[in-house]
Amino acid sequence: VRQAVKPQLPKGVRLELTVVVDKNWQQRADRVERLGY
């Protein structure tokens, strides 16, 4: 994500990305649906 967006950001802007993974998200239909699957 960072590499794709970086060229579009103004010089001097820093992008931070935090990823949080729910335990057993693949087995929870509500979590999978939130991702668009």
C-alpha positions in Angstrom: 0.0 0.0 0.0 2.7 2.4 1.0 4.7 2.0 -2.3 1.5 2.5 -4.4 0.5 5.7 -2.6 3.9 7.3 -2.0 4.3 8.8 -5.5 0.9 10.5 -5.0 1.7 12.1 -1.7 3.3 15.6 -1.5 7.0 15.7 -0.6 7.6 15.5 3.1 4.4 13.6 3.9 5.0 10.4 5.9 2.5 7.5 5.7 2.2 5.0 8.6 0.2 1.8 8.3 -1.0 -0.3 11.2 -2.4 -3.7 10.6 -4.5 -5.5 13.3 -5.5 -9.2 12.7 -8.5 -10.7 14.5 -7.9 -14.2 15.7 -9.7 -16.8 13.5 -10.9 -14.0 11.1 -11.1 -16.4 8.2 -13.6 -18.6 10.0 -15.8 -15.6 11.0 -18.3 -14.8 8.2 -18.9 -11.3 9.5 -15.2 -10.5 9.4 -14.8 -12.0 5.9 -17.9 -10.1 4.6 -16.4 -6.8 5.9 -13.5 -7.3 3.6 -15.8 -7.8 0.6 -15.7 -11.5 0.3 
